[in-house]
Amino acid sequence: TTKTISYRGMRANTMDVSSEWGSLCRFAVGFVGGGLSDAYEQPATEMTNGRTVDAIETQSPLNGTNDLPLVVIDGAVADFCIRSLQVQLNNNCQARTCIGQLAPSNQTEMESSVNVSMSAYTQDENFDYIQKKIDNTTIAIYYVIENAGEGFAFAMPAVNLSFTDPGAAGKNQQSMMDLAGVCEPTSTLNALRIYKVTQA
């Protein structure tokens, strides 16, 4: 088909970046928009980027098996086995609903929240996170996802941990530490910062 719809006034409300061993890295963004009559249009001609179709990408998609070359926690490279890592951002936009209008007219941006979760095998090298959780001590997490010199770096300078203590279901079962926490800003740094990694 040559039909297209142009949505205007959209805001990025949520973001979910997840990486897991054996799977492609997932990057999902949720948008919200107003319901006014001019919020979208149907152009008379096909609309693409610059009115042309972009060439097919030749670079391999990022994957969670071997495209996370670096995870740094509290200033040191993580020396324990991590199975998955996920960062979630929510701008908590709330719809403005008005009498006489079928759809929300706009959104109000509320306080943003950033959460991180990490599933790791329970080892001596990460067992002290349980005490940090009890003491309410934040940790800093930085990691990179890249392929052939292209990708992203994520910086979370203060993560307040909150998770269930690790355990095992029974004999011959792996013990997992499913770390989870809320990212907080510091006096000088944002709760989450994302950098574009580009090959020099």
Number of C-alpha atoms within 10 A of each C-alpha: 4 7 10 14 12 10 13 12 14 15 15 13 18 19 17 17 15 21 23 19 16 12 13 15 20 15 13 10 13 12 12 17 21 21 18 14 9 10 15 16 12 12 11 10 10 13 16 10 7 7 9 9 9 9 6 6 7 6 9 8 13 20 20 20 16 12 19 22 12 14 19 15 16 13 11 11 13 17 13 13 13 18 17 18 23 18 22 20 18 18 17 15 20 14 17 13 15 11 7 6 10 10 16 17 16 20 17 11 13 11 9 13 16 21 21 22 19 18 17 19 18 19 14 9 12 15 14 10 19 18 10 15 20 10 10 13 13 19 19 16 22 21 20 20 23 22 20 11 11 14 18 16 17 17 19 26 22 22 23 18 23 18 14 11 13 15 13 12 8 8 6 7 9 12 15 17 23 21 20 21 20 19 27 18 14 11 5 7 13 14 19 22 12 13 11 13 15 12 10 5
